[in-house]
């Protein structure tokens, strides 16, 4: 359908989606699609994040602005369809990155059947819980919500018929994990 990869990372918060995306951007010329969401900003949010209130989000959704939408821990998220189209047409961009929930992936795949879905799954969910607390990007209440949903979220990720990469918290493994991602592209 297009001559560059549209790549969807699916996995829980803290598993490395942003880190691996940033590396693809810096080293391989990928670009991140714009997203709008109702959650508070975090320290690792890039320029492709647009923070809106619920009313604005609803207007965007009703106007057909989103490629996909989902709600997670009471916040609403959506990938802006126009940004995906623009990036796919941009000759300077070698691929387009999406950070999705399993439900969001299903919606994107319905529009772009050739999307490359990659599930990033922690080898041990306990390090993921520690990492979320350590990075301090969310309130304690939001961290508790994420922890409570983690097992169900991982099960929903594993139901997808996509490639899975097991991610370790050990820095010595990150280059190997990145090479696994590159092989899938």
C-alpha positions as a printed Julia matrix, in Angstrom:
185×3 Matrix{Float64}:
   0.0     0.0    0.0
   2.95    2.37   0.68
   6.66    2.23   0.0
   7.88    2.75   3.55
   7.01    0.95   6.75
   4.19    2.08   9.0
   5.32    0.6   12.32
   3.09    0.19  15.34
   4.71   -0.49  18.71
   2.27   -2.09  21.11
   3.17   -2.66  24.73
   2.68   -1.37  28.24
   3.99    1.98  29.42
   7.64    1.82  30.38
   8.58   -1.17  28.19
  10.72    0.93  25.83
   8.43    2.02  23.0
   9.6     5.64  23.22
  13.29    4.71  23.55
  13.25    2.39  20.54
  11.18    4.89  18.53
  13.66    7.65  19.3
  16.5     5.46  18.12
  14.7     4.7   14.84
  14.15    8.44  14.39
  17.76    9.41  15.12
  19.56    6.56  13.37
  17.22    5.57  10.53
  15.16    8.61   9.52
  11.8     7.49  10.88
   9.2     9.98  12.1
   6.6     9.73  14.86
   2.96   10.35  13.99
   1.18   13.09  15.92
  -1.09   12.07  18.77
  -3.63   13.96  20.81
  -4.5    12.94  24.33
  -6.18   14.14  27.46
  -3.54   12.95  29.92
  -1.08   15.33  31.6
   2.3    15.8   29.93
   5.29   13.65  30.89
   8.98   14.38  30.73
   9.55   11.99  27.8
   6.81   13.46  25.58
   8.1    14.71  22.26
   6.86   17.45  19.95
   4.36   15.06  18.33
   2.24   15.07  21.52
  -0.73   17.42  21.61
  -2.47   17.91  24.93
  -6.17   18.68  24.69
  -9.16   18.73  27.01
 -12.05   16.27  26.71
 -14.24   18.71  24.77
 -11.55   19.34  22.15
 -10.79   15.62  21.89
 -14.48   14.87  21.3
 -14.67   17.55  18.59
 -11.61   16.08  16.86
 -13.07   12.6   17.08
 -16.47   13.66  15.75
 -14.74   15.5   12.91
 -12.91   12.34  11.82
  -9.44   13.64  12.73
  -8.22   10.37  14.2
  -6.89    7.22  12.58
  -7.55    5.42  15.87
  -8.75    6.28  19.35
  -8.7     4.53  22.7
  -9.12    5.17  26.39
  -6.6     3.95  28.92
  -6.58    4.69  32.66
  -9.39    7.22  32.07
  -7.37    9.26  29.54
  -8.26    9.41  25.85
  -5.65    8.93  23.11
  -5.82    9.31  19.35
  -3.43    9.24  16.4
  -4.03   12.16  14.05
  -4.79   10.66  10.64
  -3.51   13.67   8.69
  -0.05   13.38  10.26
   0.2     9.73   9.2
  -0.79   10.57   5.61
   1.68   13.48   5.45
   4.56   11.42   6.85
   3.86    8.47   4.54
   4.06   10.86   1.58
   7.2    12.66   2.81
  10.19   11.54   0.76
  12.61   12.5    3.58
  10.99   10.1    6.03
  12.01    6.44   5.84
   9.17    5.11   8.0
   6.32    6.19  10.28
   6.01    5.17  13.93
   2.87    4.68  16.0
   2.56    3.98  19.73
  -0.68    2.05  20.13
  -2.84    0.02  22.44
  -4.07   -3.35  21.15
  -7.47   -1.79  20.37
  -5.76    1.07  18.53
  -3.72   -1.41  16.51
  -6.91   -3.19  15.4
  -8.29    0.14  14.14
  -5.1     1.03  12.26
  -4.85   -2.41  10.68
  -8.4    -2.0    9.31
  -7.22    1.1    7.38
  -3.6     0.09   6.72
  -3.47   -3.73   6.45
   0.3    -3.61   5.79
   1.08   -1.98   9.14
   4.01   -3.7   10.86
   2.83   -4.51  14.37
   5.5    -5.18  16.97
   4.54   -6.16  20.49
   7.15   -5.2   23.07
   6.64   -7.46  26.08
   8.63   -7.34  29.32
  10.53  -10.48  30.23
   9.5    -9.83  33.85
   6.61   -7.45  34.61
   8.07   -6.69  38.05
  10.88   -4.56  36.56
   8.3    -2.69  34.54
   6.42   -1.72  37.69
   9.67   -0.56  39.31
  10.64    1.44  36.23
   7.32    3.28  36.14
   7.77    4.31  39.76
  11.41    5.28  39.24
  10.85    7.5   36.22
   8.28    9.51  38.19
   6.51   10.69  35.06
   3.05    9.97  36.45
   1.19   10.56  39.65
   1.1     7.76  42.21
  -2.59    7.33  41.43
  -1.92    6.89  37.68
   0.9     4.44  38.43
  -1.45    2.37  40.59
  -4.04    2.33  37.79
  -1.42    1.13  35.3
  -0.18   -1.58  37.66
  -3.73   -2.82  38.27
  -4.34   -3.07  34.52
  -0.95   -4.51  33.57
  -1.82   -8.23  33.53
  -5.0    -7.69  31.51
  -3.16   -5.34  29.16
  -0.38   -7.87  28.54
  -2.99  -10.54  27.76
  -4.64   -8.22  25.23
  -1.23   -7.55  23.61
  -0.51  -11.27  23.35
  -3.83  -11.96  21.58
  -2.67   -9.92  18.59
  -1.33  -11.8   15.58
   1.87   -9.74  15.33
   5.58  -10.15  15.97
   6.59  -10.18  19.63
   9.88   -9.09  21.09
  10.72   -9.77  24.7
  12.34   -6.74  26.33
  14.7    -6.91  29.3
  15.51   -4.11  31.7
  19.2    -4.98  31.39
  20.97   -2.29  29.3
  23.32   -4.91  27.85
  20.35   -6.38  25.94
  18.98   -3.17  24.39
  21.15   -3.25  21.26
  20.13   -6.85  20.6
  16.47   -5.9   21.04
  16.91   -2.98  18.64
  18.45   -5.3   16.03
  15.43   -7.6   16.4
  13.18   -4.61  15.67
  15.24   -3.69  12.59
  14.99   -7.25  11.25
  11.2    -6.95  11.31
  11.25   -3.82   9.19
